């Protein structure tokens, strides 16, 4: 296998998707978004060699088991230093990530892509030379991530237009909740959504609204 092995499990009361990326050559792995259920997360990593914990953002449902998994794995935590507002919790990272930065996982690399709107410190992890992206709560099959202000919604619109729609149709998005999906299957809906003027709207949104 000449690509990262991707494992996922749903944890916590909101069914948040935690992910593990495992190098098939070295066995090195990273854990992404330890939201809850440490035992389930440990099972997902079983047989691998954890090297880091990565955060797409710091909302409570994505970091609920962070302290425990940090204690168990004894590996560095990597996150973006942007604002944890709205609704996020501050985190202490061992490595602060910047846009375009690379993270090594065995023989493979990830690229960090900032994606603010849902929260100020949100990032996506793009699997290099691959078609998969861990998108956090940036975009879902049915709509964008929730926003708590008109400014946050406009920032989400900009992220969708400038970042997400720049990816190829073959991109497979792995979100923080719900199923993975092919971007090309949602491109027309996202474009139609962005074409409408929604004034000072914020909150939960769907592509069809």
C-alpha positions as a Markdown table, in Angstrom:
| # | Residue | x | y | z |
|---|---|---|---|---|
| 1 | Unk | 0.0 | 0.0 | 0.0 |
| 2 | Unk | 1.6 | 3.3 | -1.1 |
| 3 | Unk | -0.7 | 5.6 | 0.9 |
| 4 | Unk | -1.5 | 6.4 | 4.5 |
| 5 | Unk | -3.9 | 4.0 | 6.1 |
| 6 | Unk | -6.9 | 6.0 | 7.4 |
| 7 | Unk | -8.9 | 4.7 | 10.4 |
| 8 | Unk | -11.9 | 6.4 | 11.9 |
| 9 | Unk | -14.2 | 6.0 | 14.9 |
| 10 | Unk | -17.2 | 7.9 | 16.2 |
| 11 | Unk | -16.8 | 9.1 | 19.8 |
| 12 | Unk | -18.7 | 11.1 | 22.3 |
| 13 | Unk | -22.4 | 12.1 | 22.5 |
| 14 | Unk | -22.3 | 14.0 | 19.3 |
| 15 | Unk | -20.8 | 11.2 | 17.2 |
| 16 | Unk | -17.6 | 13.1 | 16.5 |
| 17 | Unk | -15.2 | 11.5 | 14.0 |
| 18 | Unk | -11.7 | 10.9 | 15.4 |
| 19 | Unk | -9.1 | 9.7 | 12.8 |
| 20 | Unk | -5.8 | 7.9 | 12.8 |
| 21 | Unk | -3.4 | 8.1 | 9.9 |
| 22 | Unk | -0.9 | 5.2 | 9.9 |
| 23 | Unk | 2.2 | 4.7 | 7.7 |
| 24 | Unk | 2.0 | 1.2 | 6.2 |
| 25 | Unk | 5.8 | 1.1 | 6.0 |
| 26 | Unk | 7.0 | 2.3 | 9.4 |
| 27 | Unk | 3.9 | 1.9 | 11.4 |
| 28 | Unk | 4.1 | 5.5 | 12.6 |
| 29 | Unk | 0.8 | 7.1 | 13.3 |
| 30 | Unk | -0.9 | 10.4 | 14.2 |
| 31 | Unk | -4.2 | 10.7 | 16.1 |
| 32 | Unk | -6.5 | 13.5 | 14.9 |
| 33 | Unk | -9.2 | 15.1 | 17.2 |
| 34 | Unk | -9.3 | 12.9 | 20.4 |
| 35 | Unk | -12.9 | 13.9 | 21.2 |
| 36 | Unk | -13.9 | 11.3 | 23.8 |
| 37 | Unk | -13.7 | 7.6 | 24.7 |
| 38 | Unk | -10.0 | 7.1 | 25.2 |
| 39 | Unk | -10.3 | 3.3 | 25.1 |
| 40 | Unk | -11.8 | 3.4 | 21.7 |
| 41 | Unk | -9.1 | 5.8 | 20.5 |
| 42 | Unk | -6.4 | 3.5 | 21.9 |
| 43 | Unk | -8.0 | 0.5 | 20.0 |
| 44 | Unk | -7.9 | 2.5 | 16.8 |
| 45 | Unk | -4.1 | 3.1 | 17.2 |
| 46 | Unk | -3.4 | -0.5 | 18.3 |
| 47 | Unk | -0.3 | -1.9 | 16.7 |
| 48 | Unk | 1.0 | 1.5 | 15.4 |
| 49 | Unk | 3.6 | 3.8 | 16.8 |
| 50 | Unk | 1.9 | 7.1 | 17.7 |
| 51 | Unk | 4.0 | 10.2 | 17.0 |
| 52 | Unk | 1.7 | 13.1 | 17.5 |
| 53 | Unk | -1.9 | 14.3 | 18.3 |
| 54 | Unk | -3.3 | 16.7 | 15.7 |
| 55 | Unk | -6.2 | 19.0 | 16.2 |
| 56 | Unk | -8.5 | 20.4 | 13.5 |
| 57 | Unk | -9.8 | 22.8 | 16.1 |
| 58 | Unk | -10.5 | 23.1 | 19.8 |
| 59 | Unk | -14.3 | 22.8 | 20.2 |
| 60 | Unk | -15.0 | 20.6 | 23.3 |
| 61 | Unk | -16.3 | 17.7 | 21.2 |
| 62 | Unk | -13.0 | 17.5 | 19.4 |
| 63 | Unk | -10.7 | 17.7 | 22.4 |
| 64 | Unk | -12.6 | 16.1 | 25.2 |
| 65 | Unk | -10.1 | 13.2 | 25.6 |
| 66 | Unk | -7.0 | 15.3 | 24.7 |
| 67 | Unk | -5.5 | 15.4 | 28.2 |
| 68 | Unk | -5.9 | 11.7 | 28.7 |
| 69 | Unk | -4.6 | 10.7 | 25.3 |
| 70 | Unk | -1.6 | 13.1 | 25.7 |
| 71 | Unk | -0.9 | 11.4 | 29.1 |
| 72 | Unk | -1.2 | 7.9 | 27.6 |
| 73 | Unk | 0.7 | 8.4 | 24.3 |
| 74 | Unk | 3.4 | 10.9 | 25.6 |
| 75 | Unk | 3.6 | 12.5 | 22.1 |
| 76 | Unk | 3.5 | 16.2 | 21.1 |
| 77 | Unk | 0.2 | 18.0 | 20.5 |
| 78 | Unk | 0.0 | 20.1 | 17.3 |
| 79 | Unk | -2.6 | 22.8 | 16.7 |
| 80 | Unk | -3.1 | 26.1 | 15.1 |
| 81 | Unk | -2.6 | 29.2 | 17.3 |
| 82 | Unk | -5.7 | 31.0 | 16.1 |
| 83 | Unk | -8.4 | 32.2 | 18.4 |
| 84 | Unk | -10.4 | 29.4 | 20.1 |
| 85 | Unk | -13.5 | 31.7 | 19.8 |
| 86 | Unk | -16.3 | 31.1 | 19.3 |
| 87 | Unk | -17.1 | 28.3 | 21.7 |
| 88 | Unk | -13.7 | 26.7 | 21.8 |
| 89 | Unk | -11.4 | 25.9 | 24.6 |
| 90 | Unk | -7.7 | 27.0 | 24.9 |
| 91 | Unk | -5.2 | 24.3 | 24.3 |
| 92 | Unk | -1.5 | 24.1 | 25.1 |
| 93 | Unk | 0.3 | 22.8 | 22.0 |
| 94 | Unk | 3.8 | 21.5 | 21.8 |
| 95 | Unk | 4.0 | 22.7 | 18.2 |
| 96 | Unk | 2.0 | 25.5 | 16.8 |
| 97 | Unk | 1.1 | 25.0 | 13.1 |
| 98 | Unk | 1.0 | 27.6 | 10.3 |
| 99 | Unk | -0.7 | 27.6 | 7.0 |
| 100 | Unk | 1.2 | 25.5 | 4.4 |
| 101 | Unk | 3.3 | 23.7 | 7.0 |
| 102 | Unk | 4.2 | 20.0 | 6.5 |
| 103 | Unk | 3.8 | 17.2 | 9.0 |
| 104 | Unk | 5.6 | 13.9 | 8.5 |
| 105 | Unk | 3.9 | 10.6 | 9.2 |
| 106 | Unk | 6.4 | 7.9 | 8.4 |
| 107 | Unk | 7.1 | 8.0 | 4.7 |
| 108 | Unk | 4.3 | 10.4 | 4.0 |
| 109 | Unk | 3.4 | 14.1 | 4.6 |
| 110 | Unk | 0.4 | 16.2 | 5.4 |
| 111 | Unk | -0.1 | 19.9 | 4.6 |
| 112 | Unk | -1.8 | 22.2 | 7.0 |
| 113 | Unk | -4.5 | 24.5 | 5.5 |
| 114 | Unk | -6.1 | 27.1 | 7.7 |
| 115 | Unk | -9.9 | 27.2 | 7.4 |
| 116 | Unk | -11.4 | 29.7 | 9.8 |
| 117 | Unk | -15.1 | 30.6 | 10.1 |
| 118 | Unk | -16.6 | 27.8 | 12.3 |
| 119 | Unk | -13.9 | 28.7 | 14.8 |
| 120 | Unk | -10.8 | 30.9 | 14.6 |
| 121 | Unk | -8.2 | 28.1 | 15.0 |
| 122 | Unk | -9.6 | 25.5 | 12.5 |
| 123 | Unk | -7.4 | 23.8 | 10.0 |
| 124 | Unk | -7.7 | 21.0 | 7.4 |
| 125 | Unk | -5.0 | 18.3 | 7.0 |
| 126 | Unk | -4.4 | 17.6 | 3.3 |
| 127 | Unk | -2.8 | 14.2 | 2.6 |
| 128 | Unk | 0.0 | 15.0 | 0.1 |
| 129 | Unk | 0.0 | 13.1 | -3.2 |
| 130 | Unk | -3.4 | 11.8 | -2.2 |
| 131 | Unk | -7.0 | 12.8 | -2.8 |
| 132 | Unk | -8.1 | 12.8 | 0.9 |
| 133 | Unk | -8.5 | 15.7 | 3.3 |
| 134 | Unk | -9.4 | 15.7 | 7.0 |
| 135 | Unk | -11.6 | 18.8 | 7.0 |
| 136 | Unk | -12.8 | 19.0 | 10.6 |
| 137 | Unk | -16.0 | 21.1 | 10.8 |
| 138 | Unk | -15.2 | 23.2 | 7.7 |
| 139 | Unk | -17.6 | 21.4 | 5.4 |
| 140 | Unk | -20.1 | 18.6 | 5.6 |
| 141 | Unk | -22.0 | 16.6 | 3.1 |
| 142 | Unk | -25.1 | 18.7 | 3.8 |
| 143 | Unk | -23.7 | 22.1 | 4.5 |
| 144 | Unk | -21.0 | 24.2 | 6.1 |
| 145 | Unk | -20.0 | 24.2 | 9.8 |
| 146 | Unk | -22.2 | 26.2 | 12.2 |
| 147 | Unk | -21.4 | 29.8 | 12.8 |
| 148 | Unk | -22.1 | 32.0 | 15.8 |
| 149 | Unk | -22.0 | 35.5 | 14.2 |
| 150 | Unk | -22.5 | 37.2 | 10.8 |
| 151 | Unk | -18.7 | 37.8 | 10.7 |
| 152 | Unk | -18.0 | 34.1 | 11.3 |
| 153 | Unk | -20.5 | 33.1 | 8.5 |
| 154 | Unk | -18.8 | 35.5 | 6.1 |
| 155 | Unk | -15.4 | 34.0 | 7.0 |
| 156 | Unk | -16.8 | 30.5 | 6.4 |
| 157 | Unk | -18.0 | 31.7 | 2.9 |
| 158 | Unk | -14.5 | 32.9 | 2.2 |
| 159 | Unk | -13.0 | 29.7 | 3.3 |
| 160 | Unk | -15.4 | 27.7 | 1.1 |
| 161 | Unk | -14.8 | 29.8 | -1.9 |
| 162 | Unk | -11.1 | 30.4 | -1.7 |
| 163 | Unk | -9.9 | 27.1 | 0.0 |
| 164 | Unk | -12.3 | 24.3 | -0.5 |
| 165 | Unk | -13.5 | 24.9 | -4.0 |
| 166 | Unk | -9.9 | 25.2 | -5.1 |
| 167 | Unk | -9.5 | 21.5 | -4.4 |
| 168 | Unk | -10.1 | 19.1 | -7.3 |
| 169 | Unk | -13.4 | 17.3 | -7.7 |
| 170 | Unk | -11.8 | 14.0 | -6.8 |
| 171 | Unk | -11.0 | 15.2 | -3.3 |
| 172 | Unk | -12.6 | 13.1 | -0.6 |
| 173 | Unk | -13.5 | 15.1 | 2.4 |
| 174 | Unk | -13.4 | 13.5 | 5.9 |
| 175 | Unk | -15.5 | 15.7 | 8.2 |
| 176 | Unk | -15.8 | 16.0 | 12.0 |
| 177 | Unk | -19.3 | 14.5 | 11.9 |
| 178 | Unk | -21.1 | 12.3 | 9.4 |
| 179 | Unk | -19.9 | 10.5 | 6.3 |
| 180 | Unk | -17.0 | 11.3 | 4.0 |
| 181 | Unk | -18.0 | 12.6 | 0.6 |
| 182 | Unk | -16.5 | 13.4 | -2.8 |
| 183 | Unk | -16.2 | 17.2 | -3.3 |
| 184 | Unk | -17.2 | 17.0 | -6.9 |
| 185 | Unk | -20.5 | 15.6 | -5.9 |
| 186 | Unk | -21.2 | 18.7 | -3.8 |
| 187 | Unk | -19.4 | 21.4 | -5.9 |
| 188 | Unk | -22.5 | 22.7 | -7.7 |
| 189 | Unk | -24.5 | 22.9 | -4.4 |
| 190 | Unk | -21.7 | 24.8 | -2.7 |
| 191 | Unk | -21.3 | 27.2 | -5.6 |
| 192 | Unk | -25.1 | 27.9 | -5.6 |
| 193 | Unk | -25.0 | 28.4 | -1.8 |
| 194 | Unk | -22.2 | 31.0 | -2.1 |
| 195 | Unk | -23.9 | 32.8 | -5.0 |
| 196 | Unk | -26.8 | 33.9 | -2.7 |
| 197 | Unk | -26.6 | 37.0 | -0.5 |
| 198 | Unk | -27.6 | 36.0 | 3.0 |
| 199 | Unk | -27.1 | 39.3 | 4.7 |
| 200 | Unk | -26.3 | 39.0 | 8.4 |
| 201 | Unk | -27.2 | 35.3 | 8.7 |
| 202 | Unk | -25.4 | 32.9 | 11.0 |
| 203 | Unk | -26.1 | 29.6 | 12.6 |
| 204 | Unk | -26.7 | 26.1 | 11.1 |
| 205 | Unk | -26.9 | 26.1 | 7.3 |
| 206 | Unk | -27.7 | 23.6 | 4.6 |
| 207 | Unk | -26.7 | 23.9 | 0.9 |
| 208 | Unk | -30.4 | 24.0 | -0.1 |
| 209 | Unk | -31.4 | 26.9 | 2.1 |
